[in-house]
Amino acid sequence: MMKFALLLLATGLLLSPPFASAHSCSQGFQKLAETKLPNSTRIQSCRRKTLGTEFAWSFNSTSRRLHVAFGARLRHEDTGWMAWGVNPDGPQMAGTRAVIGVKHKNGTFECHKYNVTAMTKSRRCPLVPDDEADVGVEFSRCEMDYDPGLEYHVIVTAVVLPEKKFNSSETNVVWQIGEEIRGNEPLMHPKSINNFDSTETIDLDSTQIISYTRHQRSRLRIVHGIVNIVGWGTLLPSGVIVSRYMRIFPVPRKNWYDIHVTCQTSGYIIGSAGWALGLWLGKASHNYKFNIHNTVGLLIFIFATIQMLAWRLRPHPSDGYRMYWNMYHHFLGYSILALVFFNIFLGIKILEPEHVWKWAYIGVLGTLGSLALAFEFFGWIKFLTQNSSSKHG
């Protein structure tokens, strides 16, 4: 049963991005992009990105003109905005020359070019259209439209990249979507991990993604989640089940303690590794903090460490303090499980991966819970049967 639970978890997580082959864009968007871009333009690359966006483009190395179709589903029904741009300074928001499409409450669209500066990013200056100003790149087209079939809003643009500022083999691309506007001014986007990670560096000539820092960090977050789910979220509760149901009743095993210690020790080591990785990710991420997730993770590590040390301080069964030690050990153990379950689902919500993550772990908990219920039911049947036999005997 435990092997099945771990298999279910691994299968579900490996089928989710970034492990799944989810780089190619949908057929529907590719066909839409083909109709939006000039007839003479052949799409060189079409890929899915963070925030549920899709990005199709074609680059002419002679004219240095980049044709782009950028699509997304805006979450807010009434208003919203979507942005795509290039940045000569690096894969970051500040310094981006962007086209931003704005959806108004009356259903109309606007598309303008903007210069996102450090002052704009810090919200000390409003982000207003800069159509007439020289922003260092030439946007020759800026259109926003809506496709009811795909339920996609689409920005279509063409930009000429000056050779002095932009290296076509290392072009920094930035994208973003948001919900709130003030006139034609996009307001602050949501502060999720995916919103802050919506940048990359690509080779326009070979169509390869060549930036690794943010993508490596994204993969490490996935590893952090998987390791913690396996360590804290699967092995620890498995050890609790072994201790409760295999020690004396209803299915006693002589080596129950060895199994219990193996599960708890393995869970502690793996979970601690995941927690340490989470600490590093927190220090490496300057744009966002998840205080509740971090605090609960720290409590889990501290309480689990106390539990591990308690094995060395465990009183002898004949000691008068053993009863109180058992009470503390059981209470702290179940408290740790409650914190673990809460923090895992909170972490899944923060990562915003495919729903398969949540359902995969629900499947693991369902498997463990079913096993515990089966043991509990079998224990009560065995207890009632033995009690009835002793009365008649």
C-alpha positions as CSV (number, residue, x, y, z in Angstrom):
1,M,0.0,0.0,0.0
2,M,2.8,2.4,0.8
3,K,4.6,1.7,-2.4
4,F,1.3,2.4,-4.3
5,A,1.0,5.8,-2.4
6,L,4.6,6.8,-3.3
7,L,4.1,5.6,-6.9
8,L,0.9,7.7,-7.1
9,L,2.7,10.7,-5.8
10,A,5.7,10.4,-8.1
11,T,3.5,9.8,-11.2
12,G,1.3,12.8,-10.4
13,L,4.2,15.2,-9.8
14,L,6.3,14.0,-12.8
15,L,3.3,14.6,-15.1
16,S,3.2,18.3,-14.0
17,P,5.5,21.1,-15.3
18,P,8.3,21.6,-15.5
19,F,9.0,17.9,-15.8
20,A,6.2,17.3,-18.4
21,S,6.8,18.2,-22.0
22,A,4.7,21.3,-21.8
23,H,6.9,23.7,-23.8
24,S,5.0,23.6,-27.1
25,C,2.0,25.9,-27.3
26,S,-1.5,24.6,-27.9
27,Q,-2.6,23.9,-31.5
28,G,-5.4,26.4,-31.1
29,F,-3.1,29.2,-30.2
30,Q,-0.6,28.3,-32.9
31,K,-3.3,28.5,-35.5
32,L,-4.5,31.8,-34.0
33,A,-1.0,33.2,-34.1
34,E,-0.6,32.2,-37.8
35,T,-3.7,34.3,-38.6
36,K,-2.5,37.3,-36.6
37,L,1.1,37.5,-37.8
38,P,1.9,38.7,-41.4
39,N,1.2,36.2,-44.2
40,S,4.9,36.2,-45.1
41,T,6.0,35.4,-41.6
42,R,6.8,31.8,-40.7
43,I,6.4,31.1,-36.9
44,Q,9.8,30.0,-35.7
45,S,8.8,29.2,-32.1
46,C,5.6,28.8,-30.2
47,R,5.7,27.9,-26.5
48,R,3.7,28.0,-23.3
49,K,5.0,30.2,-20.5
50,T,4.2,30.9,-16.9
51,L,0.9,32.5,-15.9
52,G,-0.9,30.4,-18.5
53,T,0.5,32.5,-21.3
54,E,1.6,31.5,-24.8
55,F,4.2,33.1,-27.0
56,A,4.7,32.7,-30.7
57,W,7.4,34.6,-32.6
58,S,9.4,35.0,-35.8
59,F,12.7,36.8,-36.2
60,N,14.3,38.2,-39.3
61,S,18.0,38.5,-38.6
62,T,18.6,40.8,-41.6
63,S,16.0,43.5,-40.8
64,R,16.2,42.5,-37.0
65,R,12.4,42.7,-36.9
66,L,10.8,40.4,-34.3
67,H,7.1,39.6,-34.9
68,V,5.2,38.5,-31.8
69,A,1.8,37.0,-30.9
70,F,1.3,36.8,-27.1
71,G,-1.8,35.2,-25.7
72,A,-3.3,34.7,-22.2
73,R,-6.6,34.3,-20.4
74,L,-7.2,37.4,-18.2
75,R,-8.6,36.2,-14.9
76,H,-10.7,39.3,-14.1
77,E,-14.0,39.4,-16.1
78,D,-14.2,43.2,-16.2
79,T,-10.7,44.6,-16.5
80,G,-7.2,43.4,-16.9
81,W,-3.9,43.9,-18.7
82,M,-1.2,41.9,-20.4
83,A,2.3,42.9,-21.2
84,W,5.2,41.6,-23.4
85,G,8.5,43.3,-23.8
86,V,12.3,43.1,-24.2
87,N,15.0,44.3,-21.9
88,P,18.6,45.1,-23.0
89,D,19.8,45.2,-19.4
90,G,18.8,41.6,-18.3
91,P,15.9,39.2,-17.6
92,Q,14.1,41.6,-15.2
93,M,11.2,43.9,-15.1
94,A,13.0,47.3,-14.6
95,G,14.3,48.5,-17.9
96,T,11.8,46.6,-20.0
97,R,10.5,48.2,-23.2
98,A,7.0,46.8,-23.4
99,V,3.8,46.8,-25.2
100,I,0.8,46.5,-22.9
101,G,-2.8,45.7,-23.8
102,V,-5.4,47.0,-21.5
103,K,-9.0,45.7,-21.2
104,H,-11.5,48.3,-20.0
105,K,-14.7,47.7,-18.1
106,N,-16.8,48.5,-21.2
107,G,-15.1,45.7,-23.2
108,T,-12.8,47.9,-25.3
109,F,-9.1,47.4,-25.7
110,E,-6.1,49.6,-25.9
111,C,-2.5,48.7,-26.7
112,H,0.4,51.1,-26.1
113,K,4.1,51.0,-25.7
114,Y,5.6,51.6,-22.2
115,N,9.0,52.1,-20.6
116,V,9.2,50.2,-17.3
117,T,11.8,52.0,-15.2
118,A,13.1,51.3,-11.7
119,M,11.0,54.2,-10.5
120,T,7.9,52.6,-12.0
121,K,8.7,49.2,-10.5
122,S,9.0,50.7,-7.0
123,R,5.6,52.4,-7.7
124,R,7.1,55.9,-7.2
125,C,6.1,56.8,-10.7
126,P,2.9,55.8,-12.6
127,L,3.3,53.5,-15.6
128,V,1.8,55.5,-18.4
129,P,1.9,55.1,-22.2
130,D,5.0,56.3,-23.9
131,D,4.0,56.0,-27.6
132,E,5.7,59.2,-28.8
133,A,8.9,58.8,-26.8
134,D,12.1,57.1,-28.0
135,V,12.4,54.0,-25.7
136,G,15.3,52.5,-27.5
137,V,13.3,50.1,-29.7
138,E,10.9,50.6,-32.5
139,F,7.5,49.1,-32.1
140,S,5.7,49.2,-35.4
141,R,2.6,47.5,-34.4
142,C,0.6,47.1,-31.2
143,E,-2.8,45.5,-31.3
144,M,-5.0,43.7,-28.7
145,D,-7.8,41.4,-29.6
146,Y,-10.0,38.7,-28.1
147,D,-10.7,35.2,-29.5
148,P,-13.9,33.8,-28.0
149,G,-13.1,30.2,-29.2
150,L,-9.9,30.0,-27.1
151,E,-11.1,32.6,-24.6
152,Y,-7.7,34.2,-25.1
153,H,-6.8,37.9,-25.2
154,V,-4.0,38.4,-27.7
155,I,-1.4,41.1,-28.2
156,V,0.2,41.3,-31.7
157,T,3.3,43.4,-32.1
158,A,6.4,43.9,-34.2
159,V,9.6,45.3,-32.9
160,V,13.0,46.2,-34.4
161,L,15.9,45.4,-32.1
162,P,18.9,47.8,-32.6
163,E,22.1,45.8,-32.9
164,K,24.0,48.1,-30.6
165,K,21.6,47.4,-27.7
166,F,20.3,43.9,-28.4
167,N,22.3,40.8,-29.1
168,S,19.9,38.5,-31.0
169,S,21.6,35.4,-29.5
170,E,20.8,36.7,-26.0
171,T,17.6,38.6,-26.0
172,N,15.9,39.1,-22.6
173,V,12.1,38.7,-22.8
174,V,9.6,39.7,-20.1
175,W,5.9,39.1,-19.9
176,Q,3.2,39.8,-17.3
177,I,-0.5,39.8,-16.7
178,G,-2.6,41.8,-14.1
179,E,-6.1,42.5,-13.2
180,E,-6.4,46.2,-12.0
181,I,-6.1,49.3,-14.2
182,R,-6.6,53.0,-13.7
183,G,-7.5,54.5,-17.1
184,N,-4.7,53.1,-19.4
185,E,-2.3,52.6,-16.5
186,P,-1.7,49.0,-15.5
187,L,-1.7,48.6,-11.7
188,M,0.4,46.2,-9.6
189,H,0.2,42.6,-10.7
190,P,-0.4,39.7,-8.3
191,K,2.6,38.9,-6.1
192,S,2.9,35.2,-6.8
193,I,6.1,33.3,-7.6
194,N,5.0,32.8,-11.2
195,N,4.5,36.6,-11.7
196,F,8.0,37.3,-10.5
197,D,9.5,34.6,-12.6
198,S,8.0,35.6,-15.9
199,T,11.3,36.4,-17.7
200,E,13.8,34.5,-19.7
201,T,16.7,34.9,-22.1
202,I,16.4,33.4,-25.6
203,D,18.5,32.9,-28.7
204,L,16.3,34.4,-31.4
205,D,18.4,32.7,-34.1
206,S,18.3,29.2,-32.8
207,T,15.1,29.6,-30.7
208,Q,16.8,28.1,-27.7
209,I,16.1,29.2,-24.1
210,I,19.5,30.0,-22.7
211,S,18.8,31.6,-19.3
212,Y,19.0,29.2,-16.4
213,T,19.0,31.1,-13.1
214,R,15.3,31.6,-12.7
215,H,14.4,28.3,-14.4
216,Q,16.8,26.4,-12.1
217,R,15.3,28.1,-9.1
218,S,11.8,27.1,-10.4
219,R,13.0,23.5,-10.7
220,L,14.5,23.7,-7.2
221,R,11.1,24.8,-5.9
222,I,9.6,21.7,-7.4
223,V,12.3,19.5,-5.8
224,H,11.7,21.3,-2.5
225,G,8.0,20.4,-2.7
226,I,8.6,16.8,-3.7
227,V,11.2,16.2,-1.1
228,N,9.1,17.6,1.7
229,I,6.0,15.7,0.6
230,V,7.9,12.4,0.6
231,G,9.8,13.1,3.9
232,W,7.4,15.1,6.1
233,G,4.2,14.3,4.3
234,T,4.5,10.5,3.6
235,L,7.2,8.8,5.7
236,L,6.3,10.5,9.0
237,P,2.6,9.5,9.0
238,S,3.6,6.1,7.8
239,G,5.8,5.8,10.9
240,V,2.8,6.8,13.1
241,I,0.6,4.1,11.5
242,V,3.3,1.5,12.2
243,S,3.6,2.6,15.8
244,R,-0.1,2.7,16.5
245,Y,-1.2,-0.5,14.8
246,M,1.8,-2.9,14.7
247,R,3.1,-2.5,18.2
248,I,0.7,-4.6,20.2
249,F,-2.7,-4.6,18.5
250,P,-4.3,-5.4,16.1
251,V,-1.4,-6.7,13.9
252,P,1.6,-7.1,16.3
253,R,5.0,-7.4,14.7
254,K,8.2,-8.0,16.6
255,N,10.2,-5.6,14.5
256,W,7.6,-2.8,14.7
257,Y,10.0,-0.5,16.5
258,D,12.7,-0.9,13.9
259,I,10.2,-0.1,11.1
260,H,8.8,2.9,13.1
261,V,12.3,4.3,13.7
262,T,13.3,3.7,10.0
263,C,10.2,5.6,8.7
264,Q,10.7,8.5,11.2
265,T,14.4,8.8,10.7
266,S,14.2,8.6,6.9
267,G,11.3,11.1,7.0
268,Y,13.3,13.5,9.2
269,I,16.5,13.3,7.1
270,I,14.6,13.8,3.8
271,G,12.3,16.5,5.2
272,S,15.2,18.4,6.8
273,A,17.0,18.4,3.4
274,G,13.8,19.8,1.8
275,W,13.6,22.4,4.6
276,A,17.2,23.5,4.1
277,L,16.6,23.8,0.4
278,G,13.6,26.0,1.2
279,L,15.8,28.2,3.4
280,W,18.2,28.7,0.5
281,L,15.4,29.5,-1.9
282,G,14.0,32.0,0.6
283,K,17.3,33.8,0.8
284,A,17.8,33.7,-3.0
285,S,14.3,35.2,-3.7
286,H,14.3,38.9,-2.9
287,N,11.0,39.8,-4.4
288,Y,8.7,37.8,-2.2
289,K,8.4,36.3,1.3
290,F,6.0,33.7,2.5
291,N,6.1,34.2,6.2
292,I,3.4,31.8,7.3
293,H,4.9,29.0,5.2
294,N,8.4,29.7,6.4
295,T,7.4,29.9,10.1
296,V,5.4,26.6,10.0
297,G,8.3,24.9,8.2
298,L,10.6,26.1,11.0
299,L,8.2,24.8,13.7
300,I,8.0,21.4,11.9
301,F,11.8,21.1,11.9
302,I,12.2,22.2,15.5
303,F,9.5,19.8,16.8
304,A,10.7,16.9,14.6
305,T,14.2,17.5,16.0
306,I,12.9,17.4,19.5
307,Q,11.1,14.1,18.7
308,M,14.4,12.7,17.3
309,L,16.3,13.7,20.5
310,A,13.5,12.3,22.7
311,W,14.4,8.8,21.6
312,R,17.8,9.2,23.3
313,L,16.0,10.5,26.4
314,R,13.2,8.0,26.5
315,P,12.6,6.6,30.1
316,H,12.7,2.9,30.8
317,P,9.2,1.3,30.6
318,S,9.3,0.7,34.4
319,D,10.1,4.3,35.1
320,G,7.3,6.4,36.6
321,Y,7.8,9.2,34.1
322,R,7.3,6.9,31.1
323,M,3.6,7.6,31.1
324,Y,4.1,11.4,30.8
325,W,6.8,10.9,28.2
326,N,4.4,8.8,26.1
327,M,1.7,11.5,26.4
328,Y,4.2,14.2,25.3
329,H,5.6,12.1,22.5
330,H,2.1,11.3,21.1
331,F,0.8,14.8,21.4
332,L,3.8,16.4,19.7
333,G,3.8,13.7,17.0
334,Y,0.2,14.4,16.0
335,S,0.8,18.1,16.2
336,I,3.7,17.8,13.8
337,L,1.5,15.9,11.4
338,A,-1.2,18.6,11.5
339,L,1.4,21.3,10.8
340,V,2.9,19.1,8.0
341,F,-0.4,18.6,6.2
342,F,-1.3,22.4,6.5
343,N,2.1,23.5,5.2
344,I,2.2,21.1,2.3
345,F,-1.1,22.3,1.0
346,L,0.0,25.9,1.6
347,G,3.1,25.2,-0.4
348,I,1.2,23.8,-3.2
349,K,-1.0,26.9,-3.2
350,I,2.1,29.1,-3.3
351,L,3.7,27.2,-6.2
352,E,0.5,27.3,-8.2
353,P,1.4,24.1,-10.2
354,E,-1.0,22.0,-12.1
355,H,-3.9,20.7,-10.0
356,V,-2.4,17.2,-10.3
357,W,-0.1,18.2,-7.4
358,K,-2.9,18.7,-4.9
359,W,-4.8,15.7,-6.1
360,A,-1.7,13.5,-6.0
361,Y,-1.1,14.3,-2.4
362,I,-4.7,13.9,-1.6
363,G,-4.4,10.5,-3.1
364,V,-1.4,9.7,-0.8
365,L,-3.3,10.9,2.3
366,G,-6.3,8.9,1.1
367,T,-4.2,5.8,0.8
368,L,-2.7,6.3,4.3
369,G,-6.0,7.2,5.8
370,S,-7.7,4.2,4.3
371,L,-4.9,2.0,5.6
372,A,-5.3,3.5,9.1
373,L,-9.1,3.1,9.0
374,A,-8.8,-0.5,7.9
375,F,-6.5,-1.2,10.8
376,E,-8.8,0.7,13.2
377,F,-11.8,-1.3,12.0
378,F,-9.9,-4.6,12.2
379,G,-8.7,-3.7,15.7
380,W,-12.2,-3.0,17.0
381,I,-13.6,-6.2,15.4
382,K,-10.7,-8.1,17.0
383,F,-11.2,-6.4,20.4
384,L,-14.9,-7.0,20.5
385,T,-14.5,-10.6,19.4
386,Q,-11.9,-11.2,22.1
387,N,-14.0,-9.4,24.7
388,S,-17.0,-11.4,23.8
389,S,-15.0,-14.7,24.0
390,S,-13.6,-13.8,27.4
391,K,-17.1,-13.1,28.8
392,H,-18.5,-16.4,27.6
393,G,-15.4,-18.2,28.7
